[in-house]
Amino acid sequence: MRSMYWVMCALALGTSSAAVAACSSTSSATGAGGSSGSSSTAGSTSSSTSGAGTGGSGDAQTPPQGEANIKAWLATSAYKSWKCQPAEHVAVAPSPHSYNRICSNDLLAAGSPPFAVGAAAVKELYSDSAADGGVVFGYAVYLKTAADTAADGGSGANWYWYEDNPTLDPPGGVVADGLGTTGNPLTVCVGCHSKAGSDAAHPGAGDFVYTQVKM
């Protein structure tokens, strides 16, 4: 599974020497069949983190942070009341995900870059199209936790990133869980989303958001 993870990472970051090094380093740290929920790969949510969705159980518009908290929150299906795409669809380039459906919360759906603190989205990851028997097997979530500053604006450090994708890293499947400052949240999630809206090959709203499902 390490080779599959490397391919997905390369799709997200590109094939420059720096990107290849980052993917290779992350893949080696993850290992075949290992859990990347550890702080060395998936990253972790610091107890000193402040802003939207810090720990706890979240609410109808705000996902919490941390694997256990966000899994419990996703199980409530609160995000399904957000502005959602009508059905799953084939991934839009440059996304490395397969069939998926995206939901934007009110702050993201009605906002514009730079998005407000609390803007969030949930991406349902499907095994195939529903018509062909596909089911949701994982999730990707991001949440803006703090306002940009001159020092960190544009770095992705103020966004929380979570991805549970068992096709990449069984059996746990968690390949990202933390702020975009270290580990996979930085090398994979920020590495890809930092390009959102930058050119024709990376269409999107900007401010680390590719797909904004609008009101």
Backbone bond lengths (Angstrom), bond angles and torsions (degrees), N, CA, C in turn:
res aa  C-N    CA-C-N  psi(-1)  N-CA   C-N-CA  omega(-1)  CA-C   N-CA-C  phi
1 M - - - 1.462 - - 1.517 111.47 -
2 R 1.379 116.35 -16.81 1.463 118.45 179.18 1.520 110.72 -61.26
3 S 1.359 116.48 -40.97 1.459 118.99 -178.42 1.509 111.18 -65.21
4 M 1.363 117.24 -36.21 1.464 120.01 177.72 1.513 110.12 -64.39
5 Y 1.347 116.18 -41.05 1.463 118.62 179.27 1.521 111.14 -63.03
6 W 1.357 116.41 -40.12 1.466 119.77 179.95 1.517 110.71 -61.17
7 V 1.350 116.23 -41.60 1.468 119.90 179.92 1.516 110.82 -62.07
8 M 1.347 116.62 -44.74 1.462 119.84 -178.98 1.522 110.78 -65.27
9 C 1.327 116.20 -38.72 1.460 119.89 178.23 1.515 110.24 -64.41
10 A 1.340 116.48 -42.98 1.461 119.91 -179.22 1.514 111.51 -64.78
11 L 1.344 116.71 -36.23 1.458 119.75 176.93 1.516 111.05 -61.82
12 A 1.326 115.65 -35.84 1.467 120.00 -177.95 1.514 112.13 -76.80
13 L 1.351 116.95 -41.29 1.456 119.94 -170.59 1.523 113.92 -98.90
14 G 1.324 117.24 -20.73 1.454 119.41 -176.86 1.524 110.48 101.60
15 T 1.302 116.36 -171.42 1.467 120.63 -173.87 1.511 112.97 -121.06
16 S 1.343 117.64 22.71 1.456 119.60 174.22 1.514 109.04 -67.15
17 S 1.340 117.28 162.61 1.456 120.10 -179.06 1.515 111.72 -60.57
18 A 1.343 117.19 -37.07 1.467 120.61 179.10 1.521 110.78 -66.72
19 A 1.353 116.24 -41.95 1.460 120.02 -179.65 1.520 110.65 -65.87
20 V 1.340 116.69 -42.88 1.456 120.55 179.38 1.523 110.34 -60.29
21 A 1.338 115.87 -41.86 1.462 119.70 179.20 1.515 111.08 -63.18
22 A 1.338 116.33 -42.37 1.464 120.11 -179.79 1.516 110.94 -64.28
23 C 1.354 116.51 -43.46 1.455 120.51 -179.73 1.522 110.87 -65.29
24 S 1.328 116.65 -42.71 1.453 120.94 -178.79 1.522 110.61 -64.14
25 S 1.351 115.62 -42.26 1.459 120.23 -179.88 1.512 110.96 -64.41
26 T 1.348 116.55 -44.13 1.454 120.81 -179.07 1.506 110.83 -66.88
27 S 1.371 116.57 -41.29 1.445 120.59 -179.64 1.516 111.00 -62.76
28 S 1.331 117.25 -41.24 1.457 120.92 179.72 1.507 111.21 -64.36
29 A 1.357 116.06 -39.66 1.462 120.04 -179.56 1.511 110.88 -68.68
30 T 1.376 116.95 -34.07 1.456 120.40 -178.02 1.516 110.55 -71.94
31 G 1.339 115.31 -49.26 1.455 119.73 178.80 1.504 112.09 78.35
32 A 1.345 114.80 160.13 1.453 119.80 -179.45 1.509 110.32 -76.93
33 G 1.323 114.92 125.38 1.455 120.34 176.32 1.504 114.40 73.24
34 G 1.330 118.75 6.05 1.459 120.66 -178.04 1.497 111.28 -90.09
35 S 1.293 116.60 166.55 1.454 121.46 176.85 1.505 109.95 -93.97
36 S 1.342 116.64 126.79 1.456 119.61 179.04 1.506 110.87 -96.90
37 G 1.319 117.24 24.73 1.457 120.38 176.96 1.509 111.92 -79.64
38 S 1.341 117.71 -2.78 1.451 119.78 -179.96 1.506 110.78 -76.82
39 S 1.332 116.60 163.02 1.454 120.76 -176.02 1.508 111.83 -67.81
40 S 1.349 119.10 -19.91 1.453 120.66 -177.12 1.504 112.25 -76.71
41 T 1.346 119.29 -21.26 1.448 120.55 -178.96 1.512 112.42 -121.17
42 A 1.312 117.01 -59.32 1.450 118.79 -176.52 1.504 111.72 -73.70
43 G 1.304 118.67 -19.34 1.456 120.60 -174.67 1.513 109.07 84.38
44 S 1.297 116.82 167.32 1.462 120.29 -179.83 1.510 109.71 -140.56
45 T 1.337 114.51 159.18 1.444 120.46 178.64 1.517 108.76 -90.13
46 S 1.302 117.53 115.33 1.459 121.70 -177.04 1.513 111.02 -67.51
47 S 1.324 116.29 144.00 1.460 120.33 179.02 1.518 111.42 -67.81
48 S 1.338 116.56 -14.72 1.455 119.21 -179.40 1.519 112.68 -95.16
49 T 1.368 116.70 1.16 1.450 120.53 -179.40 1.523 110.04 -62.94
50 S 1.323 116.50 135.97 1.452 119.84 176.99 1.512 109.57 -120.57
51 G 1.332 116.84 163.91 1.451 120.42 178.11 1.511 111.07 112.76
52 A 1.340 116.62 -162.69 1.453 122.55 -173.43 1.514 111.77 -65.56
53 G 1.329 115.38 140.31 1.448 121.54 170.07 1.506 116.19 67.39
54 T 1.304 119.62 24.61 1.454 121.16 -178.67 1.515 110.55 -73.49
55 G 1.337 116.82 112.44 1.459 121.10 178.16 1.513 111.74 54.66
56 G 1.335 116.75 -150.34 1.455 121.91 176.16 1.513 112.53 61.15
57 S 1.323 115.05 -157.87 1.457 120.90 -176.02 1.518 113.06 -108.22
58 G 1.339 117.58 -0.39 1.454 120.30 -177.61 1.519 110.99 70.07
59 D 1.325 116.10 -167.94 1.457 120.75 175.64 1.521 108.39 -148.17
60 A 1.327 116.78 -171.65 1.463 120.26 -173.57 1.521 112.97 -60.27
61 Q 1.336 117.71 -26.59 1.460 121.57 -177.09 1.527 112.99 -110.37
62 T 1.327 118.28 -6.68 1.452 120.33 -172.15 1.524 111.73 -133.47
63 P 1.324 117.63 113.82 1.466 118.71 174.27 1.518 110.67 -69.67
64 P 1.319 117.78 146.47 1.463 120.65 175.38 1.523 110.03 -79.52
65 Q 1.320 116.47 178.57 1.456 121.50 175.85 1.523 110.23 -111.64
66 G 1.323 116.30 151.16 1.453 121.58 179.92 1.516 111.09 100.93
67 E 1.335 116.28 136.94 1.459 121.83 -172.77 1.519 113.85 -53.07
68 A 1.324 117.99 -52.33 1.464 120.24 -177.06 1.526 111.36 -62.89
69 N 1.333 116.73 -42.60 1.465 120.88 -179.27 1.520 111.73 -64.70
70 I 1.324 116.31 -44.74 1.462 118.49 -174.64 1.519 111.58 -74.71
71 K 1.333 117.63 -31.61 1.468 118.86 175.71 1.524 110.49 -64.27
72 A 1.327 116.57 -42.00 1.464 120.30 178.24 1.522 110.60 -64.56
73 W 1.343 116.73 -39.60 1.464 121.39 -179.91 1.529 110.82 -67.12
74 L 1.326 117.57 -43.48 1.461 120.54 178.67 1.522 111.27 -61.03
75 A 1.310 116.85 -34.81 1.463 121.15 -179.43 1.525 112.41 -64.52
76 T 1.336 117.60 -21.63 1.467 120.82 178.20 1.527 112.12 -78.48
77 S 1.344 116.65 -15.51 1.476 122.81 -178.58 1.525 112.77 62.39
78 A 1.331 117.80 24.59 1.463 121.06 -179.80 1.524 111.22 -57.16
79 Y 1.317 117.44 -35.81 1.470 121.46 -176.58 1.530 112.70 -65.45
80 K 1.321 117.27 -18.50 1.469 119.61 -178.70 1.523 112.63 -69.11
81 S 1.346 116.80 -12.03 1.462 120.31 175.23 1.529 111.06 -87.13
82 W 1.335 118.08 -4.12 1.450 122.78 178.66 1.532 110.11 -76.01
83 K 1.302 116.30 -176.67 1.456 121.15 175.19 1.530 107.23 -81.23
84 C 1.327 116.95 111.21 1.457 121.86 -172.90 1.526 111.90 -119.03
85 Q 1.319 115.18 151.04 1.457 119.58 170.91 1.526 108.33 -63.22
86 P 1.336 117.51 147.14 1.468 119.74 -172.84 1.520 114.68 -65.33
87 A 1.329 117.54 -27.66 1.463 120.12 -177.38 1.521 109.64 -158.71
88 E 1.324 115.28 166.78 1.460 119.62 175.97 1.531 109.52 -67.23
89 H 1.325 116.08 156.20 1.467 120.93 -177.58 1.519 108.93 -151.64
90 V 1.309 115.83 163.80 1.462 120.79 176.34 1.532 108.46 -63.58
91 A 1.308 116.45 142.24 1.463 120.90 180.00 1.520 111.63 -55.10
92 V 1.318 115.80 139.92 1.468 122.21 177.07 1.525 107.92 -94.06
93 A 1.322 116.02 127.28 1.466 120.82 179.96 1.528 110.02 -55.96
94 P 1.346 117.08 140.24 1.465 128.71 9.95 1.530 114.31 -96.62
95 S 1.311 118.53 22.25 1.465 120.76 -177.37 1.520 111.23 -59.64
96 P 1.345 117.91 133.70 1.463 121.03 176.14 1.518 112.82 -85.74
97 H 1.339 117.20 -2.91 1.456 120.77 -177.81 1.520 110.63 -79.30
98 S 1.323 115.83 159.31 1.454 121.11 -179.27 1.527 109.14 -85.06
99 Y 1.329 117.03 -140.26 1.460 118.94 173.99 1.523 109.00 -59.23
100 N 1.341 116.44 139.82 1.459 119.14 -178.29 1.519 110.93 -156.64
101 R 1.318 114.92 164.90 1.467 122.62 173.72 1.514 107.45 -138.81
102 I 1.338 116.56 136.13 1.457 122.08 -173.49 1.523 110.79 -115.11
103 C 1.332 115.14 139.80 1.462 122.28 175.07 1.527 109.02 -124.48
104 S 1.335 117.20 134.13 1.468 123.09 177.65 1.521 109.66 -110.30
105 N 1.346 116.95 135.45 1.460 118.09 176.14 1.528 110.31 -74.00
106 D 1.319 117.32 176.73 1.467 120.74 -172.47 1.525 112.16 -60.11
107 L 1.334 116.64 -41.70 1.463 119.47 -177.77 1.525 111.77 -64.84
108 L 1.312 116.63 -36.70 1.465 119.82 178.86 1.527 110.91 -77.28
109 A 1.330 115.99 -43.41 1.468 120.51 -176.30 1.521 112.33 -62.85
110 A 1.330 117.35 -35.26 1.460 121.58 -175.91 1.523 113.03 -100.35
111 G 1.318 117.52 -3.44 1.456 120.51 -173.20 1.511 114.37 -95.58
112 S 1.321 114.36 -174.27 1.464 122.16 176.12 1.528 107.43 -148.65
113 P 1.320 116.95 154.81 1.479 119.62 -178.09 1.521 112.02 -63.84
114 P 1.331 117.93 141.90 1.455 126.42 -7.82 1.522 110.61 -72.72
115 F 1.318 116.72 134.80 1.454 121.40 -174.67 1.525 111.79 -72.23
116 A 1.322 115.06 156.56 1.463 121.67 -178.09 1.523 110.63 -72.80
117 V 1.309 115.36 155.19 1.466 120.86 172.48 1.525 108.48 -58.22
118 G 1.312 116.82 131.51 1.458 121.81 -177.53 1.514 113.41 102.31
119 A 1.338 118.20 -10.82 1.464 120.61 175.69 1.525 108.61 -62.10
120 A 1.335 116.31 135.51 1.458 119.60 -174.43 1.523 110.64 -152.33
121 A 1.322 114.97 159.58 1.455 121.57 175.07 1.516 109.45 -145.69
122 V 1.330 115.02 152.58 1.459 123.01 173.67 1.520 107.86 -123.90
123 K 1.316 116.23 130.91 1.467 121.38 175.35 1.528 108.04 -112.86
124 E 1.323 115.31 117.86 1.459 120.64 173.34 1.523 108.36 -79.33
125 L 1.315 117.65 129.45 1.461 122.68 179.22 1.529 108.93 -101.64
126 Y 1.328 116.51 123.32 1.462 122.17 -175.99 1.527 110.80 -105.96
127 S 1.321 115.46 148.42 1.459 120.87 176.88 1.518 111.67 -74.50
128 D 1.320 117.24 -23.87 1.468 123.73 179.74 1.524 106.34 -171.22
129 S 1.311 117.17 -178.77 1.460 118.60 174.84 1.523 108.77 -67.01
130 A 1.329 116.89 149.21 1.463 120.47 179.90 1.520 110.59 -60.58
131 A 1.326 116.45 -33.81 1.457 120.61 179.84 1.521 112.00 -62.50
132 D 1.327 115.68 -27.64 1.465 120.82 179.69 1.519 111.88 -101.75
133 G 1.320 116.00 20.17 1.451 120.09 176.17 1.513 115.12 88.48
134 G 1.318 117.27 10.88 1.461 120.27 -178.86 1.515 111.98 -69.20
135 V 1.323 115.42 147.91 1.467 121.57 178.76 1.523 108.95 -132.85
136 V 1.333 116.16 161.38 1.463 120.89 175.82 1.521 108.64 -71.49
137 F 1.337 116.69 122.48 1.461 119.70 179.70 1.523 112.36 -118.93
138 G 1.326 117.67 -3.87 1.453 120.02 179.73 1.515 111.28 -168.11
139 Y 1.327 114.95 177.37 1.465 121.06 -177.37 1.522 110.38 -142.55
140 A 1.320 115.09 150.16 1.461 121.89 167.11 1.529 106.77 -124.69
141 V 1.320 116.54 134.68 1.470 121.70 -175.91 1.520 109.05 -134.67
142 Y 1.335 116.84 139.53 1.459 118.93 168.15 1.513 110.16 -136.71
143 L 1.324 114.44 150.89 1.469 122.29 -174.11 1.518 109.12 -145.85
144 K 1.328 117.26 128.41 1.463 120.05 175.01 1.525 108.15 -81.21
145 T 1.324 116.19 119.65 1.466 120.98 -171.40 1.524 114.43 -99.21
146 A 1.334 117.03 -19.33 1.465 120.00 -177.53 1.519 109.29 -155.93
147 A 1.321 115.68 157.54 1.462 120.53 179.48 1.523 110.68 -70.06
148 D 1.321 116.44 149.06 1.455 121.14 176.35 1.522 110.22 -67.71
149 T 1.304 115.68 147.68 1.463 121.93 173.80 1.516 108.73 -125.74
150 A 1.304 117.01 169.40 1.455 120.68 178.66 1.521 110.94 -59.66
151 A 1.333 115.58 -31.18 1.468 119.95 -177.18 1.516 112.84 -77.60
152 D 1.350 117.82 -37.42 1.459 118.67 -173.89 1.523 114.60 -120.36
153 G 1.313 118.29 -1.42 1.454 120.91 178.71 1.518 111.41 -56.35
154 G 1.328 115.56 131.19 1.442 119.44 178.99 1.510 115.04 84.73
155 S 1.333 118.10 2.71 1.462 120.24 -178.06 1.522 112.75 -95.58
156 G 1.320 117.98 -17.17 1.459 121.57 -175.79 1.513 113.53 83.94
157 A 1.337 116.77 -0.10 1.465 120.62 -177.34 1.520 112.09 -67.95
158 N 1.329 117.95 -23.08 1.461 121.56 -177.16 1.526 112.90 -91.58
159 W 1.329 116.77 4.66 1.459 120.82 178.18 1.525 109.61 -107.16
160 Y 1.333 115.34 138.14 1.469 121.70 172.10 1.523 107.94 -93.93
161 W 1.336 115.92 135.14 1.463 122.11 -176.54 1.521 110.08 -124.27
162 Y 1.327 115.55 134.79 1.463 120.81 177.89 1.521 108.85 -141.12
163 E 1.321 116.21 133.54 1.461 119.81 172.58 1.516 109.19 -142.63
164 D 1.315 115.18 126.89 1.456 123.40 175.50 1.521 106.31 -116.52
165 N 1.325 116.22 104.08 1.461 121.35 -172.60 1.523 108.90 -137.48
166 P 1.337 117.68 90.06 1.464 120.95 -173.78 1.522 114.32 -63.81
167 T 1.333 118.64 -14.89 1.462 119.02 177.32 1.514 111.34 -73.08
168 L 1.340 117.40 -17.39 1.457 120.97 -178.50 1.511 112.87 -97.44
169 D 1.332 117.76 -33.29 1.459 119.23 -170.90 1.523 111.42 -149.70
170 P 1.337 118.08 66.84 1.466 118.37 179.87 1.523 110.58 -68.69
171 P 1.351 118.92 156.27 1.460 124.87 4.91 1.524 113.37 -93.27
172 G 1.340 117.63 -17.31 1.456 119.61 -176.18 1.509 113.15 -74.61
173 G 1.313 116.58 -41.12 1.441 121.14 175.22 1.505 116.40 84.16
174 V 1.345 119.50 -10.41 1.458 120.58 -176.49 1.526 109.10 -80.94
175 V 1.330 115.70 112.02 1.462 120.67 -178.14 1.521 112.45 -105.89
176 A 1.322 117.84 -9.61 1.465 121.25 175.78 1.519 108.79 -153.19
177 D 1.334 116.34 136.49 1.466 121.60 178.87 1.520 107.65 -163.60
178 G 1.330 117.15 87.35 1.456 119.65 179.16 1.513 112.38 162.75
179 L 1.310 115.45 177.41 1.458 121.15 176.20 1.527 109.88 -70.54
180 G 1.329 116.02 159.72 1.451 120.61 -176.61 1.513 113.56 -80.32
181 T 1.320 116.47 50.98 1.459 121.42 -177.64 1.516 113.12 -115.85
182 T 1.336 117.58 -16.38 1.459 120.07 -175.35 1.519 109.77 -161.66
183 G 1.327 116.81 165.73 1.454 121.50 175.02 1.515 113.60 60.33
184 N 1.335 116.03 -155.81 1.457 120.72 -179.33 1.528 114.63 -60.86
185 P 1.347 119.20 -35.43 1.465 117.12 176.34 1.525 112.80 -55.40
186 L 1.336 116.43 -33.60 1.464 120.62 178.55 1.521 111.56 -83.90
187 T 1.333 117.63 -54.12 1.462 119.88 -171.74 1.522 113.34 -72.05
188 V 1.336 117.14 -35.78 1.463 120.01 -177.21 1.528 111.76 -98.27
189 C 1.342 117.45 -57.23 1.471 120.72 -173.93 1.532 111.85 -68.54
190 V 1.331 117.03 -56.54 1.459 119.98 178.94 1.525 110.30 -65.38
191 G 1.338 116.21 -38.02 1.455 119.86 179.84 1.508 112.87 -55.66
192 C 1.323 116.67 -35.75 1.465 120.91 177.86 1.525 111.56 -86.19
193 H 1.328 117.14 -51.30 1.470 121.24 -172.30 1.525 113.60 -70.56
194 S 1.324 118.24 -18.42 1.465 119.83 177.38 1.521 111.77 -64.25
195 K 1.318 116.85 -18.62 1.466 121.33 -178.87 1.524 112.96 -90.93
196 A 1.326 118.10 -5.14 1.466 121.98 -175.39 1.526 111.59 -55.95
197 G 1.323 115.78 125.48 1.457 121.19 178.17 1.510 114.99 76.40
198 S 1.333 117.41 10.29 1.460 119.72 -174.14 1.520 113.79 -84.41
199 D 1.332 117.65 -27.52 1.462 120.84 179.93 1.521 109.18 -164.21
200 A 1.343 116.02 -177.38 1.458 120.68 -175.99 1.524 112.61 -63.89
201 A 1.308 116.53 -28.51 1.460 120.34 179.59 1.519 112.37 -79.77
202 H 1.341 116.79 -13.45 1.466 122.17 -179.59 1.525 109.45 -131.59
203 P 1.342 117.30 65.03 1.465 120.08 -178.81 1.513 111.25 -67.07
204 G 1.315 116.36 149.60 1.460 119.07 178.62 1.501 111.96 163.45
205 A 1.330 114.98 178.27 1.458 121.00 -177.69 1.518 112.14 -74.62
206 G 1.337 116.80 -32.04 1.454 121.41 -174.01 1.516 110.74 102.18
207 D 1.331 116.95 179.12 1.470 123.01 -176.16 1.536 109.96 52.70
208 F 1.336 116.65 47.33 1.449 125.27 175.73 1.532 113.71 70.62
209 V 1.318 117.28 12.16 1.472 121.15 -179.62 1.524 109.50 -113.77
210 Y 1.326 115.49 120.64 1.458 120.38 173.52 1.523 110.53 -83.50
211 T 1.324 116.48 -55.84 1.463 121.10 -174.79 1.523 110.79 -111.02
212 Q 1.306 116.15 116.55 1.459 122.77 175.47 1.526 107.32 -108.40
213 V 1.328 116.93 107.77 1.468 120.29 176.26 1.514 106.34 -81.87
214 K 1.318 116.05 109.44 1.465 120.54 -169.33 1.518 112.77 -87.22
215 M 1.329 113.86 160.44 1.457 122.35 177.00 1.532 110.03 -61.73
